[in-house]
Amino acid sequence: DMMLNDALYGILFRDINMQRTLIDQNFSRVINAFAGIIINSGEDNYLTTADAVAEAHTVTASQFINEQL
């Protein structure tokens, strides 16, 4: 199974509560890891609806932030 799981998409583009979203993401990723479920980040979803060249800076920033978390 696969699941889309990325708090940064909601934080960067939907103005959702940052602290609550990151805590929820961490908890759900722990459960997904325990269950052996593969997760995809929001960049995959975002690039399907946006111009990849025009929005490359936002996707790159999101990937760097995800890497640090």
N, C-alpha and C positions, 0 to 999 in steps of 0.2 A: 504494500500500500504506500501511497504518497500523500503528503499534506502540505498545503501552503501555510507557512508559519513565519511571519516577519512583522515585528512590532514597528519597525522604522517606517514602513510604508504609511501606516496610520498616523504616526507622529509627524512625519515630514509633509504629507499631502492631505491629511484629514484633520489635523489639529486636535488629536486625541490626547488625553491625559498621559503624559510621558511615563511617570512612575508606575501607575497602575498597569499600563500596557507592557512595560518591560518585565514587571513581576509576573504577569499572566503568561508572557512568552516563555520566560524561564521555566515556569511550572509545566507548561504544556510540552516544552521540548524534553524535559526530564521524563515525562510520561511516554512521549513518542519514542525516546531512546530505549526505555525499558521494554516497550512493545515491539521494537524493531522496525518502526515506521520511518521511512525516509521523508525528510522535509525539504521543501524548496523555499527559497527566499522570495521576497516581493519583487526583486528586480526582474525576475523571469516574467512575472505577471505584468509589471509596469511596461516593460519593453514591447509587449504585444499590442499595447494600446497607444504608445507614444512614438514619436520620431526618435529613433535611437541616436542619431547624430546630434540633434538639437538638445536632447535631454541627457547626454552622456555624463555631464558634470554631476547631476543629481544621483544617477545610478552609481557612479564611481564613489561619491561621498558616502552613500549608503553602504556600499560594500566595505569601505575602510572602517566605518563605524561598527558594522557587524563583525568584522575580523577582530576588533579590539574587545568586543563583548564576549 
